[in-house]
Each structure stands twice: as C-alpha cells, then as structure tokens.
C-alpha cells in the first residue's frame, strides 16, 4: 500500500480519492487531445458531473470551500492523469479561491457567479496577457481599451494565452481606461463582439485552449466593473501554487511510469530487471529526492498560508520559491524518467515524450524564475539593512 504522507486526514483522503478517479478517466483521452490540439470538452463534462468545479466556491453559495493545501492536493493528483486539463481548470479553481479571500468583486456579482458555478458548472479565468505587453507580471499597460458609454463600458482589444477560452461564457479582462489613466478589471459575458482566434498550437500543454480572445466594442454594464487594478486587495497570491502542483503531478506520472518499466524490463544481458542495477537505482533515488524536496516546500508553504492569514503578504518570497523549485525539479524528474526508460521514451506511442513537452511549460507560468530570485534578493537586502 502506497501512503502519501502529505494527506493528513480523512477529508483530504476523500478529496484525493475523487481526484484520482477523475485522473484515470482523463488519462485515457490525454494522448488524443494532445495529438489533435483539441479542447477536452469531454473532460470538463466529467469534472462538472463530479462537482470538481465548485471545490473552491464558498460553502454559503453551495461550494466545498476547500483550503489552499487541499487545492494543491487535488490538482497534483488530477495532473497525473492530464496536465493540460489540470492546469486549465486550476486557473478557475485558483481564481475563485483568490476572490473568496480578497473579496474584490462586488458581492451581488460574486454571489451570482458562484451560484452559476454550483448549478451550471460555470467557470472563470482572468485574461491579461497581450502580444504588445508580454506577461502582465512585468507591468506593461494593456492595449485593450475600455471607453465609458451610457450604462457601462465598451471594450476593444485582443488577449493572448486565454486558457479555457473555448468553454467560457464569462471571464475577467484588464483594460486601460484613458479618461483616468488607470487599468480596470471587467466582468465580460460572451456576446456579440467576442470571438476566438485559434492561435494555440504549441509544443506542450496543447489542450488548454489558450487561444487569442478578441473583443470588439463589447458592452459591459456598470455592475460588471470589478475594480481598478490599483484597488487590488492582496493575499500574497497563494492561489498561484496551483501551477507548481500541476507540474509536480506530471512529474509523478513520469516517475510512476519509469518505476513500472524498471521493475519489469530485463534485457537478455541481465539476470534481473534493471531496477536492481546500481546506476538505475541512483537515478530513481534522484527522482525521489527531487519530488520529496519540492513537495515538502510546496505543502509547507501552503499550510502556512492557510494557518497564518496575518502573514500571507510576507510569504510571497516563499510562495515564489515553492513554484520555482517545484517546476524546475519536475523538469528534472521527467528527464530522469526518460533516462531510466531509455531510447524508447522518445516514442510517440509512449506518454513520456508528452510529459517531457508539457512539464517545460511551467517555466513560462508566473512567477518567472528571475522575478523570484529578485524578490528573494530584495528581502535579504532589506532585512540586512
């Protein structure tokens, strides 16, 4: 019996069991959606049916209100089945978790949306990236523009990396408000003027549906104005840990495959399976070291975020470091798994080459490695001062 020591109680064990069952279903379709680059509508139908989409919704609206720690547990397990689906749904789950804690939405609008999640399986994502600005974490001003009109706003622009765009009926967009020289966040519902340009044709994470979202004079009523970006209530962005949890899940899938291969593969030059060979055991040991190190850091930081809300803002360097360590260690684990399996790991008939492509996408999700290092350096300098 395999015991996961990061599962601490019966409730977490139940959540993990649900995620494991879904992961098995998703794994059976992962290759097809990867080859086609198609959006996995079938996966999301199963997630909806299982109640997965409402996990982070507050209990008062009918959700399960899981903690950050619990969110990471289920996301890591789901990603063992299909990284693309796990990462995509992670944005929805993470953002609802974030909104729940920061209370940045107008209450009537948030309540209405949460009821749609529970009753209809609605989802959300926040679209900020643009070709001209790059990652929103770099601070560029949006080229998407919001103009005040009678009863609300008219929004025109293009957003890139719009994960979940094929399935969303509503989303948040950032737009520049010229009259006040500020950036605003707007709740946009799918309507005339909203379209998708299918630009997502990538090396990895091919089934996230991260196409370009086009908005042409899209009307947003005044009650759809969430807030100005400068009015953002901060919580350290703990919710972003759904990203490294996903990549560790992919790494675990590669680890399990490599172990099964090593236990069963016995070339005719040996009298035992290669799992008994010293240099293979060294590689397996490195895999275990990488996963244990990354998971220990990730879950300890998530636990502190949950249990010490007064420290959430000061935890930002640790949160960033947990992401950096996890994504880089995940890449190493998949690489080691392929070394254990050997040349056949490159075959398109095996999942290892897909995991190898998928896991590298973590380097390009926020926060970026250089930003994390700068954050750590700045804190050290300030503490020394």
Secondary structure, 3 states (H helix, E strand, C coil): CCCCCCCCCHHHHHHHHHHHHHHHHHHHHHHHHHHHCCCCHHHHHHHHHCCHHHCCCCHHHCCCCCCHHHHHHHHHHHHCCCHHHHHHHHHHHHHHHHHHHHCCCCHHHHHHHHHHHHHHCCCCCEECCECCCECHHHCCCCCCEEEEECCEEEEEEEEEEECCCCCCCEEEEEEEECCCCEEEEEEEECCCCEEEECCCCCCCCCCCCCEEEEEEEEEEEHHHEEEEHHHCCCCCCHHHHHHHHHHHHHHHHHHHHHHHHHHHCCCCCCCCCHHHCHHHHHHHHHHHHHHHHHHHHHHHHHHHHHHCHHHCHHHHHHHHHHHHHHHHHHHHHHHHHHHHHCHHHHCCCCCHHHHHHHHHHHHHCCCCHHHHHHHHHHHHHHHHC
